[in-house]
Amino acid sequence: MVWHPNGDRLFACYAADGSDNQVAVIDTAEKMKVVVLKDKPHTRGVINNINFLPCGNASFVTGGCDHSVCLWKEKETDEGIKWKAKTLHRSQHTSAVMSVAGLRHKELVLSGGADKRIVVHDILYNRAHVCYTLESKVMGVLPNPKDFHLFMVQTGTAGQQLRLYDIRLQRTELHSFGWTQESSDCQSALINQTWSPDGYYIASGSTDPKVHIFDIRYNSNQPSQSIQMHQKRVFKAAWHHSFPLLISISSDLNIGLLRYGS
């Protein structure tokens, strides 16, 4: 799920099997009214990720198990303004697309797949190519909120779960970050990361009951801090945009709140 940039609607993606609805919109301003989008661009399997593009035109992208990445835009039709979908590419990935994201400074869409590839698609020129190939599956792609050239990648490599890249230096890794897992060696796509609003820190969940915090300004592979906030694995820790607060969710059914200093 993802919020519309205006903050008044929630977009949820589902699956593409049979006649299933693929994307639904929950309008929080109209008593949680649910509208199902008619277009069904994905051909099979689960739609793994949905994200709005940061370029300001309120369009979003989806990536799924059918290896495809699709762009959704609002367009004027005979029935009024409707969300219409277009497939950006279906052959660049050879396995499920696990994550999609847009870069702010250009109309570029990044996608990461279980085939270990990171693909960049130029919307303006309608062309795509593989810009990075890793040694393990790609489970997440997360652009930096301040430096629009940087993005973090979540991989399935133990001890090097996070990789930092600059889109201007293709096929070159800037740095890797990671942690040692105590409870399991399995790398789960359910574990997510978030950037701090200033773009210096990244917080990650873990299969252990810990939140790991990394500072990209330092040449260290280990977390700057590892904080035990839960009793079971942590799915995600998100930074509040206005207050010095880190909010985490866990399979122990609790929400963690951590106040941090600058």
C-alpha positions in Angstrom: 0.0 0.0 0.0 1.0 3.6 -0.5 -0.4 7.0 0.2 -1.3 9.5 -2.5 1.1 12.5 -2.4 -1.8 14.7 -1.2 -2.3 12.4 1.8 -6.1 11.9 1.3 -6.1 8.5 -0.5 -4.6 5.1 0.1 -3.7 2.9 -2.9 -3.5 -0.8 -2.5 -2.3 -3.5 -5.0 -3.4 -7.1 -5.1 -2.9 -9.9 -7.6 -3.4 -10.5 -11.3 -4.7 -14.0 -11.3 -8.1 -14.6 -13.0 -10.3 -11.6 -12.9 -8.9 -10.2 -9.6 -8.8 -6.5 -9.2 -5.3 -5.2 -9.3 -5.4 -1.8 -7.7 -7.9 -0.2 -5.4 -8.2 3.3 -4.0 -9.4 4.0 -0.4 -10.6 7.6 -0.1 -10.1 8.6 3.5 -11.9 11.9 3.0 -15.2 10.3 1.9 -15.9 7.8 4.7 -13.3 5.3 3.5 -15.0 4.9 0.1 -13.2 2.2 -2.0 -12.9 2.6 -5.8 -11.4 -0.3 -7.9 -9.3 0.7 -10.9 -10.6 -0.9 -14.1 -7.3 -1.4 -15.9 -5.5 -4.7 -15.4 -2.0 -4.5 -17.0 -0.4 -7.3 -15.0 -1.0 -10.8 -16.4 -0.4 -13.2 -13.5 0.7 -13.6 -9.9 1.0 -11.2 -7.0 1.7 -7.4 -7.5 4.6 -7.0 -5.2 5.1 -3.3 -5.0 3.4 0.0 -5.6 5.0 3.5 -5.4 4.2 7.0 -6.5 6.7 8.8 -8.6 8.3 11.9 -7.0 8.2 14.0 -10.2 5.0 15.8 -9.2 2.4 14.5 -11.7 0.8 12.1 -9.2 1.5 9.0 -11.3 2.5 5.7 -9.8 4.2 2.4 -10.8 3.6 -1.2 -9.9 5.9 -4.3 -10.2 4.8 -7.9 -10.1 5.5 -11.6 -10.4 4.8 -11.4 -14.2 8.2 -9.7 -14.6 6.6 -6.4 -15.6 6.7 -2.8 -14.5 3.6 -0.7 -15.2 3.0 3.0 -15.1 -0.4 4.4 -14.0 -1.6 8.0 -14.9 -4.8 9.9 -14.6 -6.2 10.7 -18.1 -9.2 12.4 -19.5 -11.7 9.9 -21.0 -15.3 10.0 -22.2 -16.3 8.9 -18.7 -14.2 11.6 -17.0 -10.8 11.4 -15.5 -9.7 7.8 -15.1 -6.5 6.0 -14.0 -5.0 4.3 -17.1 -2.1 1.9 -17.0 0.8 1.3 -19.5 3.4 -1.4 -19.4 6.9 0.1 -19.3 8.7 -3.2 -19.8 8.1 -6.9 -19.4 11.3 -8.5 -20.7 14.0 -6.7 -18.8 13.5 -8.9 -15.7 13.6 -12.7 -15.9 11.9 -13.2 -12.5 9.5 -11.4 -10.2 9.9 -7.7 -9.8 10.1 -7.1 -6.0 10.4 -3.3 -5.8 9.8 -0.2 -7.9 10.7 3.5 -7.3 11.1 6.8 -9.1 14.0 9.2 -9.1 13.1 12.9 -8.4 15.5 14.7 -10.7 14.7 12.8 -13.9 11.7 10.7 -15.1 13.5 7.5 -14.3 11.9 4.4 -12.8 14.1 1.9 -11.0 13.0 -1.7 -10.5 14.7 -4.5 -8.5 14.0 -8.2 -9.1 14.5 -11.7 -7.8 16.7 -12.2 -10.9 19.4 -10.1 -9.1 18.9 -7.2 -11.6 18.3 -3.5 -11.1 16.7 -2.0 -14.2 16.3 1.7 -15.0 13.6 2.9 -17.4 13.6 6.4 -18.9 9.9 7.4 -19.2 10.7 10.4 -21.5 12.5 8.3 -24.1 10.7 5.0 -23.4 13.8 2.9 -23.1 15.1 0.6 -20.4 18.3 -1.2 -19.6 20.0 -3.3 -16.8 22.2 -0.9 -14.9 23.3 -3.3 -12.1 23.5 -7.0 -11.6 24.1 -8.3 -8.1 25.1 -11.6 -6.6 21.7 -12.2 -4.8 18.1 -11.2 -5.3 17.0 -7.6 -5.0 14.2 -7.1 -2.5 14.0 -3.3 -2.3 15.0 -0.1 -4.0 14.9 3.1 -1.9 15.9 6.6 -3.3 17.5 9.1 -1.0 15.2 12.0 -0.1 17.8 14.7 -0.3 20.5 13.6 -2.8 18.4 12.6 -5.8 21.3 10.6 -7.4 21.6 8.2 -4.5 19.6 5.1 -3.7 19.8 2.2 -1.4 19.2 -1.4 -2.4 18.1 -4.3 -0.1 19.7 -7.6 -1.1 19.6 -11.2 0.0 23.3 -11.3 1.0 23.8 -11.9 4.7 26.1 -9.3 6.3 25.8 -7.0 3.2 22.0 -6.6 3.1 22.2 -2.9 2.0 24.0 -1.4 -0.9 24.4 2.3 -1.8 24.5 3.4 -5.4 24.8 6.6 -7.4 22.7 6.5 -10.6 25.5 8.5 -12.4 28.0 5.7 -11.7 26.3 2.7 -13.3 27.7 -0.8 -12.4 29.6 0.8 -9.5 28.7 0.2 -5.8 29.5 3.1 -3.5 29.3 1.2 -0.2 27.7 -1.8 1.5 26.1 -2.1 4.9 24.9 -5.1 6.9 24.4 -6.8 10.2 24.7 -10.3 11.7 21.4 -12.1 12.3 21.1 -14.3 15.3 17.7 -15.8 15.0 17.8 -16.8 11.3 20.1 -16.7 8.2 17.0 -16.1 6.0 16.7 -12.7 4.3 13.1 -11.7 4.2 11.4 -9.3 1.7 9.1 -8.4 4.6 11.9 -6.5 6.3 12.0 -2.9 5.0 14.2 0.2 5.3 13.5 4.0 5.5 15.6 7.1 5.0 15.7 9.8 7.6 14.3 13.1 6.3 17.8 14.6 6.1 19.1 11.7 4.0 22.0 10.8 6.3 20.6 7.8 8.1 18.8 4.7 7.1 16.8 2.5 9.5 16.2 -1.2 8.9 14.1 -3.8 10.5 15.5 -7.3 11.1 14.6 -10.9 11.7 16.0 -10.3 15.2 14.0 -8.0 17.5 16.3 -5.0 16.6 16.3 -1.8 14.6 19.6 -1.2 12.9 20.6 2.4 12.1 23.3 3.3 9.5 25.0 6.6 8.9 26.0 6.8 5.2 28.6 9.5 6.0 30.9 7.0 7.7 33.0 4.4 6.0 31.7 1.5 8.2 29.9 -1.6 7.2 28.3 -2.1 10.6 25.3 -0.3 12.1 25.9 2.9 13.9 23.4 1.7 16.4 21.4 -1.5 16.9 18.5 -1.0 19.3 16.3 -3.7 20.7 12.8 -2.4 20.6 10.7 -5.5 20.3 10.4 -9.2 21.3 10.1 -10.6 17.8 11.3 -9.6 14.3 10.9 -6.0 13.2 9.3 -5.4 9.9 10.0 -1.7 9.5 11.2 1.4 11.4 10.0 4.8 9.9 11.3 8.3 10.6 8.7 10.9 11.5 9.0 13.9 9.2 8.4 16.6 11.8 9.5 15.2 15.2 12.7 13.4 16.2 10.9 10.1 16.4 11.4 6.6 15.0 8.3 4.4 14.8 8.6 0.6 14.3 6.3 -2.3 13.7 6.9 -5.9 14.7 5.4 -9.4 14.6 5.1 -9.1 18.4 2.0 -6.9 17.6 3.5 -3.8 19.2 4.4 -0.4 17.9 7.7 0.9 19.0 8.5 4.6 19.6 12.0 5.9 19.9 12.9 9.5 20.5 16.4 10.3 19.2 18.7 13.3 19.4 20.3 15.2 16.5 
